């Protein structure tokens, strides 16, 4: 025989051995991790648990929203021998219908939720029953320790817990932590093993958010706003406090409010943040921006005069009225006494193109970009759609809609020297260890007017809170206050015309006027005691300003103490007699008929507080002169008060 060769049967055997070895290497080495996970899934079941959210703090690190551990109750129907008896014991404690609960406990399922995030005392009572097949696991629940405070800003979450409104919604991906799991074993047939010894893998907590809100100033704003709404018997109200130089929001209040811990009990309309989501016709507060544009363009100065036609002026087929009859008055007095006719004439001289450009530059007709959801852009029609009467109306705040935030931000631009700042609520974002992940800094949007124009407007706004102005109730003892009243008719949704009796009254301003630290806006929706911003909104401004300035340790000027009648230079050079008064004759001046047919009360000998109460009770627009006890009034007691009569009461200090 020749040289030896491998037997023919060895080649297939070697090939088979090589294939088997390769397959084993592939499964045991290359695919090992993937197969282990697959095997794990076949022998384990995971139940998703509620993730923990980060904390929301105020500017002073006070907790506004926290996640707390609470126990959730589950059941193992397969391990419950007496579903009916178990349901009979649990139903009364949980407030659930027994048949519904019994159905849930009956069957072959290995896991069902009974009720999640239970109160500790309820958990203790259920545990005392020692029910077979019923267990508990710790989950995270969102809790708002301050209840209604700043609820519309903070927002709330669902059971998930996904953020549904406010900061909770806007920063949901930042605040929401990673999900935890309860892991249970399955037997060879895929059935769940009892969960008593289940393994819980906790998730990680989300990031923390620190707001610009100051809990103390927020409390002041909410307290005074609630008081103003109650005293004026109004439908609702909004208050805003912000730093004019930075755009930081220190307080954002809405009344009535809601408790985010039980948000399900409120209607959707009650949950919205009216300060940013609602728009309204601003009325005479718009005259501030009209005059800022006119002075910046050099077409008027504070001492220029305009003929106000003794209270009646026709333009574009419509007659514009002032509440009081004025002849020729200065630009400064047009703002101080809030003349619609004077504003319309200034608007006509300025022109639609320039007015529209400045209003856009002040931020009207577009969103401010605040870090909250559902912000409205308001309504500012393109200037190409304006007719002569539209230009007149917009000049005194009709035919345009703005949000409370837009008005406060625009007035802040006047306060800070002419720069429109972006308003913001989130100061910084930190991780669970307190490390700063993001720090927010003030951001300017654009320069609107020059510093010189801003100072001029601020001085004119001071006269509004001085003697004879429409906003004397906003004066703060020891501080110079710049502001503007506003009252506007509301549009009737049915007739689409202006409502006969529904108004929005407001006051906006900044303090101290010579070195502004705070911009404050008060809006009162549908007040019933008086339609005027100077009566129902200005007092709330003054109260919040007084408390906030004290809290911030801003020292008052000793020379201004107890001298509310002090006015700046421009105001002292008024072009009309001091006895001629106006108390917020805003865009609705033509429809002020609340005093028609009433008899003038006898205010003589009464205190200023008593006179104000009587004034509000009768919806009278009364000018208050001096301080102390009432000694003189016009009209005289018992005389009829006409819709355009000048009504005033003079006081002198008691002996």
Secondary structure, DSSP 8 states (H G I E B T S, - for coil): --S----TTHHHHHHHHHHHHHHHHIIIIISHHHHHHHHHHHHEEEEEE---B--EE-TTS-EEEEEEEEEEEEE-GGG-S-HHHHHHHHHHHHT--HHHHHHHHSSS-S-EEEEEEE-HHHHHHHHHH--TTEEEEEEEEEE-TTTTTTHHHH-EE-SS--EEEHHHHHTHHHHB---EEEEEEB-TTS-B--GGG-EEE------EEEES--HHHHHHHHHHHHHHHHHTT-SEEEEEEE-TTT-BEEEEEEES---GGGGGGS-HHHHS-HHHH--B--GGGGHHHHHHHHHHTTS--TT-EEE-GGGEEEETTEEEE-SS--SEEEHHHHHHTT-HHHHHHHHHHH-HHHHHHHHHHTTTTS----SSSS----B---GGG--HHHHHHHHTT-S-BB-HHHHHHHHHHHHTTSEEE--B-EEEEE-TT--EEEE----EEEE-S-HHHHHHHHHHHHHHTSTTSTTGGG--TTS-EEEEEEEEEEE-TTTSSEEEEEEEEEEEEEESTTS--EEEEEEEES-SS---HHHHTHHHHHHHHHHHHHHTT----GGGTT-TT---HHHHT-SS-TT---S---TTGGG--TTTTEE----TT-BHHHHHHHHHHTT---EEESSSEEEEEES-TT-EE-TT---EEEEE---
